[in-house]
Amino acid sequence: MNTTISDIAKIAGVAKSTVSRYLNGGSVSEATRRKIEHVIKETGYIPNSFAQSLKAKKTSMIGAIVPRLDSFAASQTVTGMDEELRENGYQLLIINTSQNLSREIEALYDLARQKISGIVLFATQITESHLTAIEEIGIPVIFLGQQHEDVHSIIYDDYTAGYEIGRYILAKGHRDIAYLGVTEKDVAVGVRRKHGFQQALKEQAGASADFYESGFRMSVAVEAASRILDNRDRRPTAIVCATDNIALGVMKAAHMRGIRIPEDISVTGFGGYDVTEVIHPGLTTVKYGYAAGGRLAARQVMKLVQEESVDTLTVLDYEFIERESVDNIE
């Protein structure tokens, strides 16, 4: 098995970031340099040729890898990042991957080649390929939206938000519920929100839910909602949606069928998109501070670039917003 940077760091008794800094021509103490060089010689480690190409001075640019730009969450987060970085003398370079995981991996290497100082990855999934790329490029990376124990991460409190939505729906008397989620490959949206909702469900006797899957786009949500609403034998009294976009798709599908919200069916979302306030009825939802999250990600990645300490995991709070899309049927 080939020796890795992690192996070198463990044997030398230093952090992986210290080994990466040494390999990329950064500053380390003389004692640390001697330890790393000794381990490299003893193990026969051959530095990754890509990492070696990054010895040139980094720029004052931060990269953002975004799965889609036509997302309210992404646009608000990027705006927050850009404002914070500009105020501190950095510029933001954005790469859109169109929800293609291979392009995410390529983007990590591409940004490193451009001497980017740090990267914020708007993660939807975390794979071994992501972790390998992050180790090889040897520059600070923050996951935003997902978490991993080996990478600095910023997440929203999706589990508690899901639990609160569930408790709210149940308190309104709903017992036959549909949950319209997304793929569980997306741990934050597809798993944690659902698990929080399921916990609330377990605590309520006589309540049940059917679970369905949609995509993130509204057009896909309309199709998924149509299948639920057209099943007259088991039509729920409420549909809990994993995102506001999905909730908007449900509302459109209901409108197309003359199904009234909330009189005939109740709907909730997650996200707090601006449009959910101006539509009628207004959507009951969970609001995340995306712009503030973007600013925080910018501050943290700047600290990592400057080799300052940053919490490995940061959990951001949310705001529950009650509007008119849920009926009280108690």
Backbone torsions as a table, in degrees:
resi	resn	phi	psi	omega
1	MET	NA	136.2	-178.7
2	ASN	-69.5	140.9	176.5
3	THR	-71.1	137.9	-179.4
4	THR	-112.6	172.4	176.3
5	ILE	-59.9	-37.9	178.8
6	SER	-60.5	-40.8	178.5
7	ASP	-62.7	-46.6	180.0
8	ILE	-58.4	-46.2	-178.3
9	ALA	-62.0	-42.3	-178.4
10	LYS	-65.0	-45.2	-178.6
11	ILE	-67.1	-39.0	-177.8
12	ALA	-79.3	-14.3	179.9
13	GLY	74.6	33.2	178.8
14	VAL	-128.9	172.9	179.5
15	ALA	-76.7	153.9	176.1
16	LYS	-58.5	-38.5	-178.8
17	SER	-63.2	-30.8	178.8
18	THR	-69.5	-41.9	177.1
19	VAL	-63.6	-43.9	179.2
20	SER	-60.5	-42.1	-179.9
21	ARG	-63.3	-41.4	177.4
22	TYR	-61.6	-47.8	-177.7
23	LEU	-65.1	-29.5	-178.9
24	ASN	-93.2	11.7	174.8
25	GLY	84.7	12.7	-179.9
26	GLY	-78.5	177.9	-176.2
27	SER	-86.2	125.9	171.3
28	VAL	-136.5	159.4	-178.8
29	SER	-67.7	159.8	-178.7
30	GLU	-61.8	-41.9	-179.9
31	ALA	-63.7	-42.0	178.9
32	THR	-65.9	-41.9	179.2
33	ARG	-58.4	-43.9	-178.8
34	ARG	-64.8	-40.4	178.7
35	LYS	-62.2	-45.6	-178.1
36	ILE	-65.8	-44.3	-179.9
37	GLU	-62.0	-38.6	178.8
38	HIS	-63.5	-45.0	-179.3
39	VAL	-65.6	-40.7	179.2
40	ILE	-61.3	-41.4	-179.7
41	LYS	-67.4	-43.1	-178.6
42	GLU	-66.6	-36.2	-176.2
43	THR	-89.7	-14.3	-176.5
44	GLY	72.3	23.0	-178.2
45	TYR	-62.5	133.4	175.9
46	ILE	-108.2	114.0	-177.9
47	PRO	-57.3	140.8	178.1
48	ASN	-58.5	129.0	-176.1
49	SER	-63.1	-31.5	178.8
50	PHE	-66.8	-47.3	-179.3
51	ALA	-61.2	-37.6	-179.6
52	GLN	-64.2	-26.0	-178.6
53	SER	-75.6	-6.3	-175.5
54	LEU	-97.3	15.8	-175.2
55	LYS	-68.6	-19.7	-178.8
56	ALA	-63.8	158.7	-177.7
57	LYS	-61.1	137.4	178.7
58	LYS	-74.2	161.0	178.2
59	THR	-93.5	177.3	175.6
60	SER	-95.0	41.1	-179.6
61	MET	-117.5	143.1	175.8
62	ILE	-114.5	136.7	179.5
63	GLY	-98.3	144.8	173.0
64	ALA	-124.5	123.7	177.8
65	ILE	-103.9	114.6	-170.1
66	VAL	-117.9	131.1	-178.3
67	PRO	-69.2	-30.1	177.2
68	ARG	-159.6	140.3	-177.4
69	LEU	-92.4	-15.7	-179.0
70	ASP	-89.7	29.7	179.7
71	SER	-109.4	134.2	177.9
72	PHE	-58.9	-44.6	-178.7
73	ALA	-60.8	-46.4	-178.1
74	ALA	-65.5	-43.9	-177.0
75	SER	-65.5	-41.1	178.4
76	GLN	-66.4	-39.9	-179.3
77	THR	-67.2	-45.0	179.8
78	VAL	-62.3	-40.2	178.1
79	THR	-60.9	-44.7	177.6
80	GLY	-61.3	-43.4	177.8
81	MET	-60.1	-48.6	-175.6
82	ASP	-60.7	-43.1	-179.2
83	GLU	-64.1	-43.9	-178.8
84	GLU	-66.0	-41.9	-178.9
85	LEU	-66.4	-42.9	179.8
86	ARG	-61.9	-38.7	179.5
87	GLU	-64.9	-17.8	-177.6
88	ASN	-115.7	18.6	173.2
89	GLY	80.9	14.7	176.9
90	TYR	-109.0	158.9	173.5
91	GLN	-116.9	155.0	-177.2
92	LEU	-110.3	129.6	175.1
93	LEU	-114.1	122.5	-173.6
94	ILE	-107.3	133.5	172.4
95	ILE	-119.1	123.6	177.1
96	ASN	-94.7	127.5	-176.4
97	THR	-104.5	-1.4	179.6
98	SER	51.4	41.0	177.1
99	GLN	58.1	33.6	178.8
100	ASN	-108.4	114.2	-175.9
101	LEU	-63.4	-37.5	179.2
102	SER	-61.6	-38.9	178.6
103	ARG	-68.6	-29.5	175.7
104	GLU	-62.8	-44.3	-179.9
105	ILE	-64.3	-46.3	178.2
106	GLU	-58.2	-39.7	-177.7
107	ALA	-63.6	-36.7	177.8
108	LEU	-59.6	-46.8	178.9
109	TYR	-68.1	-40.9	-178.6
110	ASP	-62.0	-43.7	180.0
111	LEU	-65.9	-38.7	178.8
112	ALA	-63.5	-39.7	179.1
113	ARG	-62.9	-27.6	-180.0
114	GLN	-86.9	12.4	176.1
115	LYS	63.3	30.6	175.1
116	ILE	-60.6	142.8	-177.3
117	SER	-80.5	-30.7	-179.1
118	GLY	-162.2	163.6	-175.0
119	ILE	-135.7	137.4	168.7
120	VAL	-110.9	118.1	-178.7
121	LEU	-103.0	115.1	176.4
122	PHE	-75.8	88.6	-167.8
123	ALA	-82.7	136.1	169.9
124	THR	-107.5	-31.6	174.1
125	GLN	-140.8	155.2	175.2
126	ILE	-124.3	118.5	-178.7
127	THR	-116.6	170.6	176.2
128	GLU	-61.1	-31.9	178.7
129	SER	-64.4	-38.2	175.8
130	HIS	-61.1	-48.1	-175.5
131	LEU	-65.9	-38.6	177.8
132	THR	-63.7	-45.3	-180.0
133	ALA	-61.7	-42.7	-179.1
134	ILE	-63.4	-39.4	178.3
135	GLU	-67.0	-40.2	-175.6
136	GLU	-72.5	-37.0	-176.2
137	ILE	-75.0	-26.1	172.1
138	GLY	66.2	28.1	175.1
139	ILE	-125.0	158.4	-175.4
140	PRO	-61.6	133.6	176.8
141	VAL	-132.6	137.6	174.3
142	ILE	-120.8	132.4	171.3
143	PHE	-85.1	131.8	175.7
144	LEU	-118.6	116.3	179.3
145	GLY	107.1	-22.0	176.4
146	GLN	-135.0	167.1	-179.4
147	GLN	-133.1	151.1	172.8
148	HIS	-148.3	139.9	-173.6
149	GLU	-63.4	-23.0	-177.4
150	ASP	-95.4	-1.6	-176.7
151	VAL	-132.8	137.7	176.2
152	HIS	-57.1	132.5	-172.3
153	SER	-136.6	143.7	173.0
154	ILE	-123.7	123.2	-179.3
155	ILE	-131.9	163.6	172.2
156	TYR	-95.7	157.5	-176.8
157	ASP	-81.2	69.0	-173.4
158	ASP	-66.6	-36.2	-178.2
159	TYR	-63.5	-50.1	-179.2
160	THR	-65.2	-36.4	177.2
161	ALA	-62.9	-42.6	177.9
162	GLY	-63.4	-39.6	178.2
163	TYR	-63.4	-44.0	-178.2
164	GLU	-66.5	-40.1	175.8
165	ILE	-60.2	-44.3	179.7
166	GLY	-61.4	-46.5	179.1
167	ARG	-60.6	-38.4	-178.7
168	TYR	-66.1	-48.1	-179.8
169	ILE	-60.9	-43.0	-179.9
170	LEU	-67.0	-37.2	178.9
171	ALA	-65.4	-23.6	177.6
172	LYS	-84.2	4.5	174.4
173	GLY	94.5	1.9	-177.7
174	HIS	-78.1	131.7	-179.7
175	ARG	-125.6	-23.0	176.3
176	ASP	-108.8	101.6	-168.1
177	ILE	-123.7	146.3	170.2
178	ALA	-110.1	137.2	174.4
179	TYR	-112.5	118.1	-178.4
180	LEU	-106.6	100.8	-174.2
181	GLY	-108.9	-159.9	179.6
182	VAL	-131.0	177.8	-179.0
183	THR	-53.7	141.5	178.6
184	GLU	-76.1	-4.2	172.1
185	LYS	-63.6	-28.2	172.4
186	ASP	-88.6	98.9	-171.3
187	VAL	-65.0	-41.7	-176.4
188	ALA	-65.4	-55.5	-175.3
189	VAL	-82.3	-40.5	-173.6
190	GLY	-83.7	-22.9	-175.9
191	VAL	-116.2	-57.7	-170.4
192	ARG	-64.7	-42.7	179.5
193	ARG	-62.7	-41.8	-179.6
194	LYS	-67.2	-41.6	-179.2
195	HIS	-64.4	-38.0	176.3
196	GLY	-62.6	-44.4	177.2
197	PHE	-61.2	-43.0	-179.3
198	GLN	-63.4	-34.9	178.3
199	GLN	-64.0	-42.7	177.0
200	ALA	-61.4	-39.0	-179.7
201	LEU	-63.4	-40.5	-179.2
202	LYS	-63.4	-29.1	-176.0
203	GLU	-83.0	-4.5	-177.3
204	GLN	-115.2	112.3	178.7
205	ALA	-64.3	139.6	175.5
206	GLY	82.3	0.9	179.8
207	ALA	-97.3	146.0	177.6
208	SER	-144.5	159.1	179.4
209	ALA	-145.6	144.6	170.3
210	ASP	-103.3	140.6	-175.3
211	PHE	-111.8	131.4	-178.0
212	TYR	-128.4	162.8	-179.9
213	GLU	-121.9	138.3	177.0
214	SER	-127.1	175.6	168.0
215	GLY	-95.9	-179.5	-178.3
216	PHE	-80.4	-24.6	-176.0
217	ARG	-78.6	146.3	-176.2
218	MET	-61.5	-37.6	-179.0
219	SER	-61.8	-38.5	177.6
220	VAL	-69.6	-38.1	179.0
221	ALA	-64.6	-36.6	177.5
222	VAL	-60.1	-43.6	179.6
223	GLU	-64.3	-44.6	-179.9
224	ALA	-64.5	-41.9	179.4
225	ALA	-65.5	-35.4	-179.6
226	SER	-60.7	-39.2	180.0
227	ARG	-66.1	-35.7	177.9
228	ILE	-70.4	-47.2	-174.8
229	LEU	-70.7	-26.9	-179.5
230	ASP	-81.5	-8.2	177.6
231	ASN	-87.4	85.8	-174.0
232	ARG	-67.3	-22.7	-179.8
233	ASP	-72.7	-23.9	-178.5
234	ARG	-144.1	62.1	177.1
235	ARG	-88.1	125.7	-178.4
236	PRO	-72.7	165.0	173.1
237	THR	-88.2	-15.6	-179.7
238	ALA	-149.6	145.4	174.2
239	ILE	-120.9	117.3	175.4
240	VAL	-93.3	122.6	-173.9
241	CYS	-109.5	140.1	-174.4
242	ALA	-72.7	-16.0	175.6
243	THR	-144.7	161.8	175.2
244	ASP	-64.1	-36.6	179.6
245	ASN	-59.7	-42.5	178.0
246	ILE	-64.9	-41.9	179.0
247	ALA	-60.6	-40.4	178.1
248	LEU	-64.7	-35.9	175.9
249	GLY	-64.4	-40.5	177.5
250	VAL	-63.2	-43.9	-178.7
251	MET	-63.6	-38.5	177.9
252	LYS	-66.4	-44.9	179.8
253	ALA	-61.4	-38.7	178.7
254	ALA	-66.0	-44.8	179.5
255	HIS	-59.9	-40.0	179.9
256	MET	-62.6	-22.6	-177.4
257	ARG	-105.6	5.2	-179.0
258	GLY	71.7	20.7	178.3
259	ILE	-89.2	122.5	-174.4
260	ARG	-85.7	141.3	175.2
261	ILE	-115.3	125.0	5.8
262	PRO	-98.2	3.7	-172.5
263	GLU	-58.7	-40.4	-177.3
264	ASP	-99.3	-31.6	178.8
265	ILE	-155.5	140.8	179.8
266	SER	-99.2	152.2	-176.2
267	VAL	-140.8	138.6	172.4
268	THR	-131.8	161.4	179.3
269	GLY	-134.2	-170.8	172.9
270	PHE	-139.7	135.9	174.2
271	GLY	137.7	-50.6	-178.4
272	GLY	80.5	35.1	178.7
273	TYR	-60.9	148.4	-177.9
274	ASP	-56.9	-39.3	-175.6
275	VAL	-63.1	-24.8	-177.0
276	THR	-69.3	-14.4	178.9
277	GLU	-88.5	-30.1	-172.5
278	VAL	-95.6	-17.6	177.3
279	ILE	-72.5	164.2	176.7
280	HIS	-127.0	125.3	-2.9
281	PRO	-73.5	154.4	175.9
282	GLY	-63.4	145.3	-174.2
283	LEU	-88.8	126.2	170.5
284	THR	-71.4	129.1	-170.8
285	THR	-157.3	177.0	172.4
286	VAL	-108.8	127.4	-177.5
287	LYS	-102.2	126.1	175.2
288	TYR	-102.6	143.1	179.7
289	GLY	-84.9	77.4	-173.8
290	TYR	-63.8	-43.7	-179.4
291	ALA	-63.2	-42.6	177.9
292	ALA	-65.3	-37.0	176.5
293	GLY	-63.5	-38.1	177.3
294	GLY	-64.8	-42.6	177.7
295	ARG	-62.2	-42.6	179.5
296	LEU	-63.9	-43.4	178.4
297	ALA	-59.0	-40.8	178.6
298	ALA	-62.9	-45.2	-179.4
299	ARG	-63.1	-41.2	-177.4
300	GLN	-69.2	-41.0	-179.0
301	VAL	-68.7	-32.6	175.6
302	MET	-65.1	-38.9	177.4
303	LYS	-63.3	-42.6	179.3
304	LEU	-63.9	-39.2	177.4
305	VAL	-60.4	-38.3	-179.5
306	GLN	-87.4	10.2	177.3
307	GLU	60.0	36.7	173.7
308	GLU	-96.2	161.0	-176.9
309	SER	-75.7	137.6	178.2
310	VAL	-137.7	139.9	176.8
311	ASP	-58.8	138.6	179.6
312	THR	-63.8	-37.9	179.7
313	LEU	-129.8	130.0	174.5
314	THR	-121.7	126.1	-179.9
315	VAL	-109.4	123.0	-178.0
316	LEU	-96.1	144.5	-178.0
317	ASP	-81.8	179.7	-178.5
318	TYR	-141.3	173.4	176.3
319	GLU	-126.8	126.1	176.4
320	PHE	-83.4	128.4	-177.4
321	ILE	-120.7	114.8	177.8
322	GLU	-92.8	124.8	176.4
323	ARG	-124.5	-136.1	-170.5
324	GLU	-111.8	10.0	-171.0
325	SER	-90.6	2.6	179.9
326	VAL	-123.4	126.4	179.7
327	ASP	-92.9	148.0	175.2
328	ASN	-92.8	113.1	-175.6
329	ILE	-111.7	14.5	179.5
330	GLU	-63.2	NA	NA
